[in-house]
Amino acid sequence: MFRLERDSIDSDFRVVLPPPHRWLSGNIGLDEIDVIDHLYSFLAAADQSDRAGCFANKNISAHDYILQNIPTRPSDSLFNAYGYRIERSGVNLKPNLRLKVERAYFSSTEKSVKDYLGVSTVLFDVTTNSDGSLHFQQAQSIRYTPDSLSQTDHEGSRDLAILDLKPQKHYRVLFYTHQVPTDQNFTAALIGSNDLTRLDEFEQEMRADATASCSSSNTKADERASATDDVQCMEFRGFATVSVQILVELNGQSKFVDWGTSVKYVVPEKSQESLKIQRQFAGTYFDINFNRTDKSIQDLALIANDRLTW
């Protein structure tokens, strides 16, 4: 259903996709998730070809270029931009995204409302090195609410270990909430590798085993991997919440909003008649066209660098 071809040795590559009604409706003998799995396999093959030098150097990878061209529902913007779908629960990080780590503190192990002491918050920006590899920079000091919590609880400081992770071409946040039994003591993991296919394999290893951890999966990786097949892995344990934030522009003002924020949470519904949305594609901004009377635009999920004016 997905293939890469060219007519002659001198022609450009052509990406061939099945028409949307065939694979978004699931009427071809496979349900939508199965078709998406085919797409992920196709993207992995394109990524291997890209690393082998099959495509001209561009400011966007073949993987991302194909993914951005996949026709999807308006609510699936996060899939086009980052390859995110809830059944995989992983976010591919890119520059200008931000990680927010929040930790709740309690006076006892019961973690009930009456034992709640407060919360700590720390932010990390996703940035790039000169070779395009990703690394993390602390965006602000750890903030405690209330301030007095900083004098007694310093558990949040262990999240600063994210700054020690090696730069990698690809980093991904795994959200365990949908997949892992509730008795596990971790909520998310940050994994990275220079090989996207290896990163996919590593994620599958962790999801296949309910008791998996960074240490156990790294052990499996070490049995097969060479020194160039290194996978970075960091777990967030305890009563912690890890979320992704994106930078958007609202009436000329830059603002970080939470991952999954849609138009209706940042634009008054009464302003739809004058609303203008611009989105980047291959480094250039384009207008998003929509019917002014169709309220479904309110469900459009925002992605990094979107521009909205009204």
Beta strands, then each sheet from edge to edge (+ up, - down):
strand 1: 3-5
strand 2: 14-16
strand 3: 90-92
strand 4: 97-106
strand 5: 116-128
strand 6: 134-138
strand 7: 143-145
strand 8: 170-175
strand 9: 186-193
strand 10: 231-237
strand 11: 240-250
strand 12: 253-258
strand 13: 276-281
strand 14: 284-287
strand 15: 307-309
sheet 1: 1+ 2-
sheet 2: 3+ 8- 9+ 10-
sheet 3: 6+ 5- 4+ 11- 12+
sheet 4: 6+ 5- 4+ 11- 15- 13+ 14-
sheet 5: 6+ 5- 7+
end
